[in-house]
Amino acid sequence: MKNTDLELIINEKLSIENFHDYAPNGLQVEGRPHIPKNSDRSNGLPSFT
């Protein structure tokens, strides 16, 4: 998943249009352009293998 796609999903889930953001940069997702899916879903923690 692209980090920009994740940012859009988060913005939608949080309904950011309902909140005043005093910072001009808003919510940002930093890091690599592609975010891999979590392969270890049993405990909900990231898999670092």
Backbone as XML, in Angstrom:
<?xml version="1.0"?>
<chain id="A" units="angstrom">
  <residue number="1" name="MET">
    <atom name="N" x="0.843" y="-1.167" z="0.000"/>
    <atom name="CA" x="0.000" y="0.000" z="0.000"/>
    <atom name="C" x="0.893" y="1.237" z="0.000"/>
  </residue>
  <residue number="2" name="LYS">
    <atom name="N" x="0.530" y="2.206" z="-0.793"/>
    <atom name="CA" x="1.281" y="3.460" z="-0.802"/>
    <atom name="C" x="0.947" y="4.252" z="0.453"/>
  </residue>
  <residue number="3" name="ASN">
    <atom name="N" x="1.947" y="4.940" z="0.998"/>
    <atom name="CA" x="1.696" y="5.704" z="2.221"/>
    <atom name="C" x="0.674" y="6.817" z="2.001"/>
  </residue>
  <residue number="4" name="THR">
    <atom name="N" x="0.570" y="7.334" z="0.793"/>
    <atom name="CA" x="-0.445" y="8.356" z="0.513"/>
    <atom name="C" x="-1.849" y="7.767" z="0.559"/>
  </residue>
  <residue number="5" name="ASP">
    <atom name="N" x="-1.990" y="6.501" z="0.125"/>
    <atom name="CA" x="-3.285" y="5.822" z="0.216"/>
    <atom name="C" x="-3.667" y="5.591" z="1.675"/>
  </residue>
  <residue number="6" name="LEU">
    <atom name="N" x="-2.688" y="5.198" z="2.490"/>
    <atom name="CA" x="-2.934" y="5.007" z="3.918"/>
    <atom name="C" x="-3.357" y="6.321" z="4.566"/>
  </residue>
  <residue number="7" name="GLU">
    <atom name="N" x="-2.709" y="7.396" z="4.189"/>
    <atom name="CA" x="-3.053" y="8.708" z="4.738"/>
    <atom name="C" x="-4.502" y="9.072" z="4.413"/>
  </residue>
  <residue number="8" name="LEU">
    <atom name="N" x="-4.946" y="8.787" z="3.193"/>
    <atom name="CA" x="-6.334" y="9.061" z="2.814"/>
    <atom name="C" x="-7.316" y="8.243" z="3.645"/>
  </residue>
  <residue number="9" name="ILE">
    <atom name="N" x="-6.993" y="6.970" z="3.876"/>
    <atom name="CA" x="-7.854" y="6.102" z="4.686"/>
    <atom name="C" x="-7.945" y="6.619" z="6.112"/>
  </residue>
  <residue number="10" name="ILE">
    <atom name="N" x="-6.806" y="6.984" z="6.680"/>
    <atom name="CA" x="-6.786" y="7.503" z="8.053"/>
    <atom name="C" x="-7.591" y="8.795" z="8.143"/>
  </residue>
  <residue number="11" name="ASN">
    <atom name="N" x="-7.412" y="9.685" z="7.183"/>
    <atom name="CA" x="-8.162" y="10.942" z="7.179"/>
    <atom name="C" x="-9.665" y="10.692" z="7.149"/>
  </residue>
  <residue number="12" name="GLU">
    <atom name="N" x="-10.086" y="9.718" z="6.337"/>
    <atom name="CA" x="-11.511" y="9.397" z="6.240"/>
    <atom name="C" x="-12.031" y="8.803" z="7.550"/>
  </residue>
  <residue number="13" name="LYS">
    <atom name="N" x="-11.288" y="7.868" z="8.125"/>
    <atom name="CA" x="-11.718" y="7.220" z="9.371"/>
    <atom name="C" x="-11.803" y="8.214" z="10.525"/>
  </residue>
  <residue number="14" name="LEU">
    <atom name="N" x="-10.892" y="9.172" z="10.567"/>
    <atom name="CA" x="-10.866" y="10.145" z="11.653"/>
    <atom name="C" x="-11.794" y="11.338" z="11.408"/>
  </residue>
  <residue number="15" name="SER">
    <atom name="N" x="-12.400" y="11.392" z="10.215"/>
    <atom name="CA" x="-13.279" y="12.516" z="9.845"/>
    <atom name="C" x="-12.590" y="13.852" z="10.126"/>
  </residue>
  <residue number="16" name="ILE">
    <atom name="N" x="-11.422" y="14.014" z="9.534"/>
    <atom name="CA" x="-10.604" y="15.188" z="9.843"/>
    <atom name="C" x="-11.271" y="16.504" z="9.470"/>
  </residue>
  <residue number="17" name="GLU">
    <atom name="N" x="-12.247" y="16.473" z="8.570"/>
    <atom name="CA" x="-12.922" y="17.715" z="8.202"/>
    <atom name="C" x="-13.731" y="18.298" z="9.367"/>
  </residue>
  <residue number="18" name="ASN">
    <atom name="N" x="-13.956" y="17.506" z="10.409"/>
    <atom name="CA" x="-14.708" y="17.968" z="11.581"/>
    <atom name="C" x="-13.831" y="18.639" z="12.638"/>
  </residue>
  <residue number="19" name="PHE">
    <atom name="N" x="-12.518" y="18.716" z="12.390"/>
    <atom name="CA" x="-11.601" y="19.259" z="13.382"/>
    <atom name="C" x="-10.788" y="20.406" z="12.791"/>
  </residue>
  <residue number="20" name="HIS">
    <atom name="N" x="-10.572" y="21.426" z="13.601"/>
    <atom name="CA" x="-9.705" y="22.532" z="13.189"/>
    <atom name="C" x="-8.259" y="22.140" z="13.503"/>
  </residue>
  <residue number="21" name="ASP">
    <atom name="N" x="-7.412" y="22.189" z="12.498"/>
    <atom name="CA" x="-5.998" y="21.851" z="12.666"/>
    <atom name="C" x="-5.195" y="23.145" z="12.626"/>
  </residue>
  <residue number="22" name="TYR">
    <atom name="N" x="-4.562" y="23.482" z="13.737"/>
    <atom name="CA" x="-3.796" y="24.727" z="13.799"/>
    <atom name="C" x="-2.469" y="24.635" z="13.044"/>
  </residue>
  <residue number="23" name="ALA">
    <atom name="N" x="-2.004" y="23.414" z="12.769"/>
    <atom name="CA" x="-0.742" y="23.240" z="12.049"/>
    <atom name="C" x="-1.017" y="23.223" z="10.542"/>
  </residue>
  <residue number="24" name="PRO">
    <atom name="N" x="-0.219" y="23.946" z="9.764"/>
    <atom name="CA" x="-0.474" y="24.007" z="8.324"/>
    <atom name="C" x="-0.203" y="22.700" z="7.583"/>
  </residue>
  <residue number="25" name="ASN">
    <atom name="N" x="0.572" y="21.790" z="8.179"/>
    <atom name="CA" x="0.917" y="20.565" z="7.460"/>
    <atom name="C" x="-0.061" y="19.423" z="7.706"/>
  </residue>
  <residue number="26" name="GLY">
    <atom name="N" x="-0.937" y="19.503" z="8.698"/>
    <atom name="CA" x="-1.946" y="18.472" z="8.938"/>
    <atom name="C" x="-1.338" y="17.122" z="9.268"/>
  </residue>
  <residue number="27" name="LEU">
    <atom name="N" x="-2.125" y="16.064" z="9.060"/>
    <atom name="CA" x="-1.666" y="14.701" z="9.314"/>
    <atom name="C" x="-0.724" y="14.268" z="8.200"/>
  </residue>
  <residue number="28" name="GLN">
    <atom name="N" x="0.389" y="13.672" z="8.577"/>
    <atom name="CA" x="1.345" y="13.195" z="7.591"/>
    <atom name="C" x="1.763" y="11.774" z="7.930"/>
  </residue>
  <residue number="29" name="VAL">
    <atom name="N" x="1.925" y="10.953" z="6.901"/>
    <atom name="CA" x="2.441" y="9.599" z="7.064"/>
    <atom name="C" x="3.833" y="9.602" z="6.458"/>
  </residue>
  <residue number="30" name="GLU">
    <atom name="N" x="4.833" y="9.424" z="7.302"/>
    <atom name="CA" x="6.214" y="9.471" z="6.831"/>
    <atom name="C" x="6.770" y="8.062" z="6.654"/>
  </residue>
  <residue number="31" name="GLY">
    <atom name="N" x="7.901" y="8.005" z="5.996"/>
    <atom name="CA" x="8.577" y="6.728" z="5.812"/>
    <atom name="C" x="8.676" y="6.364" z="4.348"/>
  </residue>
  <residue number="32" name="ARG">
    <atom name="N" x="8.802" y="5.099" z="4.099"/>
    <atom name="CA" x="8.935" y="4.617" z="2.723"/>
    <atom name="C" x="7.639" y="4.840" z="1.946"/>
  </residue>
  <residue number="33" name="PRO">
    <atom name="N" x="7.744" y="4.992" z="0.627"/>
    <atom name="CA" x="6.546" y="5.211" z="-0.189"/>
    <atom name="C" x="5.589" y="4.025" z="-0.179"/>
  </residue>
  <residue number="34" name="HIS">
    <atom name="N" x="6.102" y="2.820" z="0.073"/>
    <atom name="CA" x="5.261" y="1.621" z="0.088"/>
    <atom name="C" x="5.290" y="1.009" z="1.480"/>
  </residue>
  <residue number="35" name="ILE">
    <atom name="N" x="4.107" y="0.716" z="2.020"/>
    <atom name="CA" x="3.999" y="0.122" z="3.347"/>
    <atom name="C" x="3.502" y="-1.309" z="3.186"/>
  </residue>
  <residue number="36" name="PRO">
    <atom name="N" x="4.325" y="-2.318" z="3.578"/>
    <atom name="CA" x="3.884" y="-3.710" z="3.433"/>
    <atom name="C" x="2.814" y="-4.047" z="4.462"/>
  </residue>
  <residue number="37" name="LYS">
    <atom name="N" x="1.972" y="-5.024" z="4.118"/>
    <atom name="CA" x="0.948" y="-5.483" z="5.051"/>
    <atom name="C" x="1.595" y="-6.272" z="6.173"/>
  </residue>
  <residue number="38" name="ASN">
    <atom name="N" x="0.958" y="-6.273" z="7.332"/>
    <atom name="CA" x="1.425" y="-7.031" z="8.488"/>
    <atom name="C" x="1.123" y="-8.506" z="8.241"/>
  </residue>
  <residue number="39" name="SER">
    <atom name="N" x="2.155" y="-9.343" z="8.232"/>
    <atom name="CA" x="1.949" y="-10.762" z="7.948"/>
    <atom name="C" x="1.621" y="-11.568" z="9.199"/>
  </residue>
  <residue number="40" name="ASP">
    <atom name="N" x="1.835" y="-11.000" z="10.395"/>
    <atom name="CA" x="1.556" y="-11.713" z="11.642"/>
    <atom name="C" x="0.310" y="-11.114" z="12.275"/>
  </residue>
  <residue number="41" name="ARG">
    <atom name="N" x="-0.856" y="-11.651" z="11.923"/>
    <atom name="CA" x="-2.114" y="-11.099" z="12.403"/>
    <atom name="C" x="-2.567" y="-11.719" z="13.720"/>
  </residue>
  <residue number="42" name="SER">
    <atom name="N" x="-1.831" y="-12.683" z="14.278"/>
    <atom name="CA" x="-2.287" y="-13.351" z="15.493"/>
    <atom name="C" x="-2.242" y="-12.437" z="16.708"/>
  </residue>
  <residue number="43" name="ASN">
    <atom name="N" x="-1.252" y="-11.549" z="16.767"/>
    <atom name="CA" x="-1.141" y="-10.685" z="17.938"/>
    <atom name="C" x="-1.313" y="-9.203" z="17.608"/>
  </residue>
  <residue number="44" name="GLY">
    <atom name="N" x="-1.483" y="-8.871" z="16.347"/>
    <atom name="CA" x="-1.687" y="-7.489" z="15.958"/>
    <atom name="C" x="-0.433" y="-6.644" z="15.951"/>
  </residue>
  <residue number="45" name="LEU">
    <atom name="N" x="0.705" y="-7.240" z="16.250"/>
    <atom name="CA" x="1.961" y="-6.500" z="16.270"/>
    <atom name="C" x="2.657" y="-6.611" z="14.925"/>
  </residue>
  <residue number="46" name="PRO">
    <atom name="N" x="3.472" y="-5.626" z="14.567"/>
    <atom name="CA" x="4.195" y="-5.699" z="13.297"/>
    <atom name="C" x="5.148" y="-6.882" z="13.256"/>
  </residue>
  <residue number="47" name="SER">
    <atom name="N" x="5.292" y="-7.444" z="12.077"/>
    <atom name="CA" x="6.231" y="-8.539" z="11.879"/>
    <atom name="C" x="7.516" y="-7.969" z="11.296"/>
  </residue>
  <residue number="48" name="PHE">
    <atom name="N" x="8.626" y="-8.165" z="11.970"/>
    <atom name="CA" x="9.908" y="-7.610" z="11.525"/>
    <atom name="C" x="10.825" y="-8.685" z="10.962"/>
  </residue>
  <residue number="49" name="THR">
    <atom name="N" x="10.256" y="-9.687" z="10.328"/>
    <atom name="CA" x="11.071" y="-10.757" z="9.759"/>
    <atom name="C" x="11.397" y="-10.485" z="8.328"/>
  </residue>
</chain>
